[in-house]
Amino acid sequence: MDMRLEVVVVPVTDVDRAKDFYSKLGWRLDADFANGEGFRVVQLTPPGSPASVIFGTGVTSAAPGSVEGLHLVVSDIEAARAELADRGVEVSEVFHDADGVFHRAGTEGRVPGPDPERRSYTSFASFSDPDGNGWVFQEITTRLPGR
């Protein structure tokens, strides 16, 4: 049976502020529904993505800003970083990990610049939404077999 990840719930404090932020990223607004008092769901989808994010009022008990490591795969890390910066988003410089595999939590082990060999899966840039939910761009130009 196929299983597709299609929605990730992102806990936020202010629904309208989050909606404005993700819209500013160029994400498509798919839904903004309120059904009675205390319940609202907003869904946005990043360009080219089959998966969306949902946030709102009454959709999660997770603490706002508690989500980390949400990955957005891009084919050109420097162009993706520049696009976000041009949209007024505070985004880290491009980095790779000191061990050359995958990035660690926080900023430990970050080495400035893309992977020196420009290997797929090893160059990153990070940013956060207004609540502190953490996002990571990951450059993938060639997928591993079976991916």
C-alpha positions as YAML, in Angstrom:
chain: A
units: angstrom
residues:
- id: 1
  name: MET
  ca: [0.00, 0.00, 0.00]
- id: 2
  name: ASP
  ca: [1.37, 3.41, -0.97]
- id: 3
  name: MET
  ca: [1.58, 5.97, 1.82]
- id: 4
  name: ARG
  ca: [2.15, 9.58, 0.87]
- id: 5
  name: LEU
  ca: [2.98, 12.34, 3.30]
- id: 6
  name: GLU
  ca: [0.69, 15.14, 2.19]
- id: 7
  name: VAL
  ca: [0.20, 17.41, 5.20]
- id: 8
  name: VAL
  ca: [2.41, 18.59, 8.04]
- id: 9
  name: VAL
  ca: [0.82, 20.46, 10.95]
- id: 10
  name: VAL
  ca: [2.82, 23.50, 12.05]
- id: 11
  name: PRO
  ca: [1.92, 24.98, 15.46]
- id: 12
  name: VAL
  ca: [1.63, 28.78, 15.41]
- id: 13
  name: THR
  ca: [0.55, 31.54, 17.77]
- id: 14
  name: ASP
  ca: [-1.05, 33.98, 15.34]
- id: 15
  name: VAL
  ca: [-2.81, 32.36, 12.37]
- id: 16
  name: ASP
  ca: [-2.98, 35.52, 10.25]
- id: 17
  name: ARG
  ca: [0.68, 36.35, 10.86]
- id: 18
  name: ALA
  ca: [1.66, 32.80, 9.83]
- id: 19
  name: LYS
  ca: [-0.59, 32.97, 6.77]
- id: 20
  name: ASP
  ca: [1.07, 36.24, 5.73]
- id: 21
  name: PHE
  ca: [4.55, 34.80, 6.27]
- id: 22
  name: TYR
  ca: [4.04, 31.63, 4.25]
- id: 23
  name: SER
  ca: [2.20, 33.56, 1.53]
- id: 24
  name: LYS
  ca: [5.20, 35.92, 1.36]
- id: 25
  name: LEU
  ca: [7.33, 32.86, 0.60]
- id: 26
  name: GLY
  ca: [5.27, 32.38, -2.55]
- id: 27
  name: TRP
  ca: [3.34, 29.40, -1.22]
- id: 28
  name: ARG
  ca: [-0.12, 28.71, -2.68]
- id: 29
  name: LEU
  ca: [-3.07, 29.26, -0.36]
- id: 30
  name: ASP
  ca: [-5.22, 26.12, -0.64]
- id: 31
  name: ALA
  ca: [-7.70, 26.66, 2.16]
- id: 32
  name: ASP
  ca: [-8.72, 29.00, 4.96]
- id: 33
  name: PHE
  ca: [-11.73, 27.57, 6.75]
- id: 34
  name: ALA
  ca: [-13.33, 28.43, 10.06]
- id: 35
  name: ASN
  ca: [-16.01, 26.13, 11.42]
- id: 36
  name: GLY
  ca: [-17.42, 27.56, 14.59]
- id: 37
  name: GLU
  ca: [-15.66, 29.37, 17.39]
- id: 38
  name: GLY
  ca: [-12.17, 28.25, 18.24]
- id: 39
  name: PHE
  ca: [-11.49, 26.31, 15.05]
- id: 40
  name: ARG
  ca: [-9.74, 27.53, 11.92]
- id: 41
  name: VAL
  ca: [-7.51, 25.69, 9.48]
- id: 42
  name: VAL
  ca: [-5.22, 27.28, 6.90]
- id: 43
  name: GLN
  ca: [-3.42, 25.18, 4.30]
- id: 44
  name: LEU
  ca: [-0.56, 26.38, 2.07]
- id: 45
  name: THR
  ca: [1.64, 24.48, -0.37]
- id: 46
  name: PRO
  ca: [5.23, 25.30, -1.35]
- id: 47
  name: PRO
  ca: [5.83, 25.69, -5.12]
- id: 48
  name: GLY
  ca: [6.24, 22.29, -6.78]
- id: 49
  name: SER
  ca: [5.48, 20.34, -3.62]
- id: 50
  name: PRO
  ca: [2.94, 17.51, -3.32]
- id: 51
  name: ALA
  ca: [2.85, 18.13, 0.46]
- id: 52
  name: SER
  ca: [1.27, 21.07, 2.27]
- id: 53
  name: VAL
  ca: [1.40, 22.65, 5.70]
- id: 54
  name: ILE
  ca: [-1.62, 23.25, 7.86]
- id: 55
  name: PHE
  ca: [-1.88, 25.55, 10.85]
- id: 56
  name: GLY
  ca: [-4.70, 27.26, 12.61]
- id: 57
  name: THR
  ca: [-6.72, 27.43, 15.78]
- id: 58
  name: GLY
  ca: [-7.70, 24.16, 17.43]
- id: 59
  name: VAL
  ca: [-5.73, 21.96, 15.00]
- id: 60
  name: THR
  ca: [-2.83, 20.94, 17.28]
- id: 61
  name: SER
  ca: [-1.88, 20.92, 20.94]
- id: 62
  name: ALA
  ca: [1.84, 21.26, 20.09]
- id: 63
  name: ALA
  ca: [3.56, 24.38, 21.37]
- id: 64
  name: PRO
  ca: [3.96, 27.13, 18.77]
- id: 65
  name: GLY
  ca: [7.49, 27.14, 17.39]
- id: 66
  name: SER
  ca: [8.22, 23.58, 18.52]
- id: 67
  name: VAL
  ca: [8.68, 22.04, 15.07]
- id: 68
  name: GLU
  ca: [12.25, 21.74, 13.76]
- id: 69
  name: GLY
  ca: [13.92, 20.23, 10.75]
- id: 70
  name: LEU
  ca: [11.19, 20.64, 8.16]
- id: 71
  name: HIS
  ca: [13.04, 20.12, 4.87]
- id: 72
  name: LEU
  ca: [12.38, 21.80, 1.56]
- id: 73
  name: VAL
  ca: [14.35, 20.13, -1.22]
- id: 74
  name: VAL
  ca: [15.76, 22.46, -3.86]
- id: 75
  name: SER
  ca: [17.94, 21.94, -6.92]
- id: 76
  name: ASP
  ca: [19.99, 25.12, -6.37]
- id: 77
  name: ILE
  ca: [20.67, 26.03, -2.74]
- id: 78
  name: GLU
  ca: [22.14, 29.45, -3.51]
- id: 79
  name: ALA
  ca: [19.21, 30.47, -5.74]
- id: 80
  name: ALA
  ca: [16.68, 29.26, -3.14]
- id: 81
  name: ARG
  ca: [18.46, 31.17, -0.39]
- id: 82
  name: ALA
  ca: [18.62, 34.33, -2.52]
- id: 83
  name: GLU
  ca: [14.91, 34.09, -3.39]
- id: 84
  name: LEU
  ca: [13.92, 33.97, 0.28]
- id: 85
  name: ALA
  ca: [16.27, 36.82, 1.16]
- id: 86
  name: ASP
  ca: [14.77, 38.87, -1.70]
- id: 87
  name: ARG
  ca: [11.34, 38.23, -0.17]
- id: 88
  name: GLY
  ca: [12.56, 39.76, 3.11]
- id: 89
  name: VAL
  ca: [13.00, 36.49, 5.01]
- id: 90
  name: GLU
  ca: [15.94, 36.10, 7.36]
- id: 91
  name: VAL
  ca: [17.73, 33.02, 6.07]
- id: 92
  name: SER
  ca: [21.11, 31.59, 7.06]
- id: 93
  name: GLU
  ca: [24.07, 31.56, 4.76]
- id: 94
  name: VAL
  ca: [24.54, 28.32, 2.83]
- id: 95
  name: PHE
  ca: [26.37, 25.72, 4.90]
- id: 96
  name: HIS
  ca: [27.45, 22.09, 4.96]
- id: 97
  name: ASP
  ca: [28.23, 19.81, 7.90]
- id: 98
  name: ALA
  ca: [31.76, 19.32, 9.19]
- id: 99
  name: ASP
  ca: [31.36, 15.54, 8.77]
- id: 100
  name: GLY
  ca: [29.91, 15.95, 5.28]
- id: 101
  name: VAL
  ca: [26.82, 13.84, 5.84]
- id: 102
  name: PHE
  ca: [23.68, 15.48, 7.24]
- id: 103
  name: HIS
  ca: [23.30, 18.64, 9.30]
- id: 104
  name: ARG
  ca: [22.98, 18.45, 13.07]
- id: 105
  name: ALA
  ca: [20.41, 20.08, 15.31]
- id: 106
  name: GLY
  ca: [21.13, 23.71, 16.02]
- id: 107
  name: THR
  ca: [24.23, 25.27, 14.50]
- id: 108
  name: GLU
  ca: [26.88, 22.85, 15.75]
- id: 109
  name: GLY
  ca: [29.13, 21.48, 13.01]
- id: 110
  name: ARG
  ca: [28.08, 24.02, 10.39]
- id: 111
  name: VAL
  ca: [30.79, 24.93, 7.90]
- id: 112
  name: PRO
  ca: [30.19, 28.06, 5.78]
- id: 113
  name: GLY
  ca: [29.47, 27.55, 2.11]
- id: 114
  name: PRO
  ca: [28.05, 24.68, 0.09]
- id: 115
  name: ASP
  ca: [29.62, 21.24, 0.18]
- id: 116
  name: PRO
  ca: [33.04, 21.68, -1.51]
- id: 117
  name: GLU
  ca: [32.32, 18.77, -3.87]
- id: 118
  name: ARG
  ca: [28.71, 19.93, -4.42]
- id: 119
  name: ARG
  ca: [27.41, 16.46, -3.60]
- id: 120
  name: SER
  ca: [23.66, 16.05, -3.45]
- id: 121
  name: TYR
  ca: [22.05, 16.02, 0.02]
- id: 122
  name: THR
  ca: [24.95, 17.88, 1.72]
- id: 123
  name: SER
  ca: [24.35, 21.64, 1.28]
- id: 124
  name: PHE
  ca: [21.82, 23.52, 3.39]
- id: 125
  name: ALA
  ca: [20.37, 26.88, 4.43]
- id: 126
  name: SER
  ca: [17.91, 27.43, 7.26]
- id: 127
  name: PHE
  ca: [15.17, 29.84, 8.26]
- id: 128
  name: SER
  ca: [12.34, 30.04, 10.77]
- id: 129
  name: ASP
  ca: [8.77, 31.24, 10.67]
- id: 130
  name: PRO
  ca: [7.69, 34.04, 13.05]
- id: 131
  name: ASP
  ca: [7.01, 31.51, 15.82]
- id: 132
  name: GLY
  ca: [10.41, 29.82, 15.46]
- id: 133
  name: ASN
  ca: [9.36, 26.67, 13.60]
- id: 134
  name: GLY
  ca: [12.56, 25.66, 11.84]
- id: 135
  name: TRP
  ca: [12.90, 25.01, 8.12]
- id: 136
  name: VAL
  ca: [15.90, 23.76, 6.15]
- id: 137
  name: PHE
  ca: [16.62, 23.99, 2.45]
- id: 138
  name: GLN
  ca: [18.49, 20.90, 1.27]
- id: 139
  name: GLU
  ca: [20.11, 20.83, -2.15]
- id: 140
  name: ILE
  ca: [19.50, 17.63, -4.09]
- id: 141
  name: THR
  ca: [20.66, 17.51, -7.70]
- id: 142
  name: THR
  ca: [20.96, 13.73, -8.09]
- id: 143
  name: ARG
  ca: [18.86, 11.36, -6.03]
- id: 144
  name: LEU
  ca: [20.21, 8.19, -4.48]
- id: 145
  name: PRO
  ca: [19.06, 4.95, -6.16]
- id: 146
  name: GLY
  ca: [15.49, 4.04, -5.27]
- id: 147
  name: ARG
  ca: [14.57, 7.60, -4.29]
...
